[in-house]
Amino acid sequence: MNENNQKIFYLEKNNLDKKRIKNLVQFILKNEKITSQIELNIIITNDEYLHKLNKKFRNIDSPTDVLSFSFDNEFPKIEAQILGEVYISFGTAKKNAKQHKVLLQSEIERLVIHGILHLIGYEHENNSGKIKMQTKTDFYLKNFME
């Protein structure tokens, strides 16, 4: 995947290591054998915006930490495709990091992983899916090195 086709938008002021996040995205896509030219947007925003998206698209009237919107899960054989967008709430990520006693950067990375896994077809609607998704998340958190 060409790094130029992945964009990360920071709508909240932060001190996150942006290069590390881009490298994480590359690492995940390479390990998932997604080698075609794709476009992927990661948007780091606030609780209010995630609340609106959650209500509009999931009919859940509360904020959440991460939402993914897939544009195409079939991976057709075309030159380039849009994989989707991952929205992350910076405020909720900060709360989660404090609650779980991890660095904010680590929590954002966990949410990036979670969002991308949704975009490529992983779900956690049942116990089997939860286990697969958690195993993948743990793998990426443990094995990613900048």
PAZAPA-4460 file (N, C-alpha, C; in steps of 0.05 Angstrom, whole numbers, plus 32768, in hexadecimal, padded with zeros to 4 digits):
% residues 146
    n_x    n_y    n_z   ca_x   ca_y   ca_z    c_x    c_y    c_z   seq   type   mol
   8011   7FE8   8000   8000   8000   8000   8012   8019   8000     1      M     A
   800B   802B   7FF0   8019   8044   7FEF   8012   8056   8007     2      N     A
   8026   805F   8016   8020   806F   802D   8012   8088   8027     3      E     A
   8015   8093   800E   8007   80AB   8007   7FE9   80A8   8005     4      N     A
   7FDF   8090   8005   7FC3   808B   8003   7FB6   8088   801F     5      N     A
   7FC5   808B   8033   7FBA   808B   804E   7FBC   80A7   805A     6      Q     A
   7FA6   80B0   8064   7FA7   80CB   806F   7F9D   80CA   808C     7      K     A
   7FAA   80D9   809D   7FA1   80DB   80B8   7F9B   80F9   80BE     8      I     A
   7F83   80FD   80C6   7F7A   8119   80CC   7F77   811C   80EA     9      F     A
   7F85   8130   80F4   7F84   8136   8111   7F73   814F   8115    10      Y     A
   7F5A   814A   811E   7F48   8161   8122   7F49   816A   813F    11      L     A
   7F59   815C   814F   7F5D   8164   816B   7F7B   8168   816F    12      E     A
   7F83   817D   817D   7F9F   8182   8182   7FAA   816B   8193    13      K     A
   7FC2   8162   818B   7FCE   814C   819A   7FEC   814A   8195    14      N     A
   7FF9   8139   81A4   8016   8135   81A1   801B   8118   8198    15      N     A
   8009   810D   8189   800C   80F1   8180   8023   80EF   816C    16      L     A
   802F   80D7   816C   8044   80D1   8158   8037   80C9   813E    17      D     A
   8034   80DC   812C   8025   80D8   8114   8033   80C4   8101    18      K     A
   804D   80C5   8100   805C   80B2   80EF   8058   8096   80F9    19      K     A
   8058   8092   8113   8054   8077   811F   8038   806C   8117    20      R     A
   8024   807D   8118   8009   8074   8111   8008   806C   80F3    21      I     A
   8015   807C   80E2   8016   8074   80C5   8024   805A   80C2    22      K     A
   803A   8056   80D0   8049   803D   80CE   8039   8025   80D9    23      N     A
   8029   802A   80ED   8018   8015   80F8   8004   800D   80E3    24      L     A
   7FF7   8020   80D5   7FE4   801A   80C0   7FF1   8008   80AB    25      V     A
   8009   8010   80A3   8018   8000   808F   801D   7FE4   8099    26      Q     A
   8025   7FE1   80B1   802B   7FC7   80BD   8012   7FB5   80BD    27      F     A
   7FFC   7FC0   80C5   7FE3   7FB1   80C5   7FDB   7FA7   80A9    28      I     A
   7FDB   7FBA   8097   7FD3   7FB3   807B   7FE6   7F9F   806E    29      L     A
   7FFF   7FA1   8074   8013   7F8E   8069   800E   7F73   8075    30      K     A
   8009   7F71   808F   8005   7F58   809C   7FEA   7F4B   8095    31      N     A
   7FD7   7F5B   808D   7FBD   7F51   8084   7FBD   7F4B   8066    32      E     A
   7FD5   7F4E   805A   7FD9   7F49   803E   7FC7   7F5A   802C    33      K     A
   7FC4   7F73   8034   7FB5   7F86   8023   7FCA   7F97   8015    34      I     A
   7FD0   7F8F   7FFD   7FE6   7F9B   7FEE   7FDC   7FAD   7FD7    35      T     A
   7FC2   7FAC   7FD1   7FB8   7FBD   7FBC   7FB9   7FDB   7FC4    36      S     A
   7FB8   7FEC   7FB1   7FB7   8009   7FB6   7F9D   800F   7FC3    37      Q     A
   7F9D   8018   7FDC   7F84   801F   7FEA   7F87   803B   7FF6    38      I     A
   7F70   8047   7FFB   7F6F   8060   8009   7F62   805A   8024    39      E     A
   7F6D   8066   8039   7F64   8062   8054   7F67   807D   8063    40      L     A
   7F52   8086   806F   7F52   809E   807F   7F4E   8097   809C    41      N     A
   7F5F   80A3   80AD   7F5B   80A1   80CA   7F57   80BD   80D4    42      I     A
   7F40   80C2   80E2   7F39   80DC   80EB   7F38   80DC   810A    43      I     A
   7F49   80EC   8116   7F49   80EE   8133   7F3A   8107   813A    44      I     A
   7F24   8104   8147   7F12   811A   814C   7F09   811A   8169    45      T     A
   7EF1   8124   816F   7EE8   8126   818B   7ECF   8116   8191    46      N     A
   7EC8   8114   81AB   7EB1   8105   81B4   7E97   810E   81A6    47      D     A
   7E94   8128   81A4   7E7B   8132   8198   7E77   8128   817C    48      E     A
   7E8C   8128   816C   7E89   811F   8150   7E84   8101   814F    49      Y     A
   7E92   80F2   815F   7E8D   80D5   8160   7E71   80CF   816A    50      L     A
   7E67   80DF   817C   7E4C   80DC   8186   7E38   80DF   816F    51      H     A
   7E3C   80F4   815F   7E2A   80F9   8148   7E2B   80E2   8134    52      K     A
   7E43   80D9   812E   7E46   80C3   811B   7E39   80A9   8126    53      L     A
   7E3D   80A4   813F   7E32   808C   814C   7E14   808D   814B    54      N     A
   7E09   80A4   8150   7DEB   80A7   8150   7DE1   80A4   8133    55      K     A
   7DEE   80B1   8120   7DE4   80B1   8105   7DE6   8096   80F8    56      K     A
   7DFD   8088   80FB   7E02   806F   80ED   7DFC   8056   80FC    57      F     A
   7DFC   8057   8117   7DF8   803F   8127   7DDF   8042   8139    58      R     A
   7DD3   8059   8138   7DBB   805E   8149   7DC1   805A   8167    59      N     A
   7DDA   8061   816E   7DE2   8060   818B   7DE8   807D   8193    60      I     A
   7DD9   8086   81A7   7DDB   80A2   81B0   7DF0   80A6   81C6    61      D     A
   7E09   80A0   81BF   7E1F   80A5   81D1   7E39   80A6   81C1    62      S     A
   7E4E   80B2   81CD   7E67   80B1   81BF   7E74   8095   81C0    63      P     A
   7E88   8091   81B0   7E97   8078   81B1   7EB4   807E   81AB    64      T     A
   7EC5   806A   81AE   7EE2   8070   81AA   7EEA   806E   818D    65      D     A
   7EDE   805C   817D   7EE7   8059   8162   7ECF   804F   8151    66      V     A
   7ECE   8059   8139   7EBA   8050   8125   7EC8   804C   810A    67      L     A
   7EC1   8037   80FC   7ECC   8032   80E2   7EB6   8032   80CD    68      S     A
   7EBC   803D   80B6   7EA9   803D   80A0   7EB8   8032   8088    69      F     A
   7EAF   801A   8080   7EBC   800C   806A   7EAE   8014   8050    70      S     A
   7EBE   8019   803C   7EB3   8020   8022   7EB2   8008   800F    71      F     A
   7EC2   7FF3   8015   7EC2   7FDC   8004   7ED2   7FC5   8012    72      D     A
   7EC4   7FB0   801A   7ED2   7F9A   8027   7EDA   7F84   8014    73      N     A
   7ED3   7F86   7FFB   7ED8   7F70   7FE9   7EF3   7F70   7FDC    74      E     A
   7F02   7F85   7FDE   7F1D   7F87   7FD3   7F1E   7F7E   7FB6    75      F     A
   7F0F   7F8C   7FA4   7F0F   7F84   7F88   7F2B   7F8A   7F7B    76      P     A
   7F30   7F7D   7F66   7F49   7F80   7F58   7F49   7F99   7F47    77      K     A
   7F4C   7FB0   7F53   7F4D   7FC9   7F45   7F66   7FD8   7F4D    78      I     A
   7F6D   7FEC   7F3F   7F86   7FFB   7F44   7F87   8006   7F60    79      E     A
   7F72   8014   7F69   7F72   801F   7F83   7F55   801F   7F8E    80      A     A
   7F52   801D   7FA7   7F38   801D   7FB3   7F38   802C   7FCE    81      Q     A
   7F21   8034   7FD6   7F1F   8041   7FF0   7F17   802C   8004    82      I     A
   7F28   8027   8018   7F22   8013   802C   7F0D   801E   8040    83      L     A
   7F11   8037   8048   7EFD   8042   805B   7F09   8058   806C    84      G     A
   7EFA   805E   8081   7F03   8072   8094   7F00   8068   80B1    85      E     A
   7F12   8070   80C1   7F12   8069   80DE   7F11   8084   80ED    86      V     A
   7EFC   8087   80FE   7EF9   809F   810E   7F00   8097   812B    87      Y     A
   7F11   80A7   8137   7F19   80A2   8153   7F13   80BB   8164    88      I     A
   7F07   80B6   817B   7F02   80CC   818D   7F1B   80D0   819F    89      S     A
   7F28   80E7   819C   7F3F   80ED   81AB   7F38   80EF   81C9    90      F     A
   7F22   80FB   81D0   7F1A   80FD   81EC   7F15   80E3   81F9    91      G     A
   7F06   80D1   81EB   7F01   80B6   81F6   7F1B   80A6   81F8    92      T     A
   7F2C   80A9   81E4   7F46   809B   81E5   7F56   80A4   81FE    93      A     A
   7F56   80BE   8204   7F64   80C9   821C   7F59   80BC   8235    94      K     A
   7F3E   80BB   8237   7F31   80AF   824E   7F38   8091   8251    95      K     A
   7F37   8083   823A   7F3E   8066   823A   7F5B   8062   8243    96      N     A
   7F6D   8072   8238   7F89   8070   823F   7F8E   8073   825D    97      A     A
   7F81   8087   8268   7F83   808C   8285   7F78   8075   8295    98      K     A
   7F60   806C   828D   7F53   8056   829B   7F63   803C   829A    99      Q     A
   7F6F   8036   8283   7F7E   801D   8280   7F9C   8020   8286   100      H     A
   7FA3   8039   828E   7FBF   803F   8295   7FD3   8038   827F   101      K     A
   7FCC   8042   8267   7FDE   803F   8250   7FE3   805B   8244   102      V     A
   7FF7   805D   8234   7FFD   8077   8227   7FE7   807D   8213   103      L     A
   7FE1   8096   820F   7FCD   809F   81FB   7FD5   8095   81DF   104      L     A
   7FEE   8096   81D8   7FF7   808C   81BE   7FF0   806F   81BB   105      Q     A
   7FF3   805F   81D0   7FED   8042   81CE   7FCF   803E   81CB   106      S     A
   7FBF   804E   81D8   7FA2   804B   81D6   7F98   8053   81BA   107      E     A
   7FA3   8069   81AF   7F9D   8071   8194   7FA4   805A   8180   108      I     A
   7FBC   804F   8184   7FC4   8039   8173   7FB1   8021   8175   109      E     A
   7FA8   801B   818D   7F95   8005   8190   7F7B   800B   8181   110      R     A
   7F72   8023   8182   7F5A   802B   8174   7F5E   802B   8155   111      L     A
   7F76   8033   814C   7F7C   8031   812F   7F7A   8014   8126   112      V     A
   7F87   8002   8135   7F86   7FE6   812F   7F6A   7FDC   812E   113      I     A
   7F5A   7FE2   8143   7F3E   7FD9   8144   7F2E   7FE3   812C   114      H     A
   7F32   7FFC   8125   7F23   8007   810F   7F2A   7FFA   80F4   115      G     A
   7F44   7FF6   80F0   7F4D   7FEA   80D7   7F43   7FCD   80D5   116      I     A
   7F44   7FBE   80EC   7F3A   7FA3   80EB   7F1D   7FA2   80E3   117      L     A
   7F0D   7FB5   80EC   7EF1   7FB6   80E3   7EF0   7FBB   80C5   118      H     A
   7F00   7FCC   80BB   7F00   7FD3   809F   7F06   7FBB   808D   119      L     A
   7F17   7FA9   8097   7F1E   7F92   8087   7F0E   7F79   808D   120      I     A
   7EF9   7F7D   809D   7EE5   7F67   80A0   7EE3   7F5A   80BB   121      G     A
   7EF4   7F61   80CE   7EF1   7F55   80E8   7EDB   7F62   80F8   122      Y     A
   7ECC   7F52   8107   7EB6   7F5C   8117   7EB7   7F4F   8133   123      E     A
   7EA9   7F5B   8145   7EA8   7F50   8161   7E8C   7F4E   816B   124      H     A
   7E7A   7F46   8159   7E5E   7F43   8160   7E58   7F29   8170   125      E     A
   7E6A   7F15   816D   7E66   7EFD   817D   7E81   7EF6   818A   126      N     A
   7E81   7EE1   819B   7E98   7EDA   81AB   7EB0   7ED3   8199   127      N     A
   7EAB   7EC3   8184   7EC0   7EBB   8172   7ECD   7ED3   8165   128      S     A
   7EBD   7EE6   815B   7EC7   7EFE   814F   7ED7   7F0F   8163   129      G     A
   7ECD   7F11   817C   7EDB   7F20   8190   7EF7   7F15   8195   130      K     A
   7EF8   7EFA   8196   7F12   7EED   819B   7F25   7EF2   8184   131      I     A
   7F1C   7EEF   816B   7F2D   7EF4   8154   7F37   7F11   8153   132      K     A
   7F24   7F23   8158   7F2C   7F40   8157   7F3F   7F47   816D   133      M     A
   7F3B   7F3D   8185   7F4D   7F42   819C   7F69   7F36   8197   134      Q     A
   7F69   7F1E   818B   7F82   7F11   8185   7F92   7F21   8170   135      T     A
   7F84   7F2A   815C   7F91   7F3B   8147   7F9B   7F55   8154   136      K     A
   7F8B   7F62   8164   7F92   7F7B   8171   7FAB   7F77   8182   137      T     A
   7FAB   7F62   8192   7FC2   7F5C   81A3   7FDB   7F57   8193   138      D     A
   7FD8   7F49   817C   7FEF   7F43   816B   7FFB   7F5D   8161   139      F     A
   7FEB   7F6F   8157   7FF5   7F89   814C   8001   7F9A   8162   140      Y     A
   7FF5   7F9B   8179   8000   7FAB   818F   801B   7FA0   8198   141      L     A
   801D   7F86   8199   8036   7F7A   81A2   804C   7F7A   818E   142      K     A
   8046   7F77   8174   805A   7F73   815F   8061   7F8C   814F   143      N     A
   8052   7FA1   8152   8058   7FB9   8143   8070   7FC7   814F   144      F     A
   8084   7FCC   813E   809B   7FDC   8146   809E   7FF1   8131   145      M     A
   80A3   8009   8139   80A5   801F   8125   80BB   801B   8112   146      E     A
***
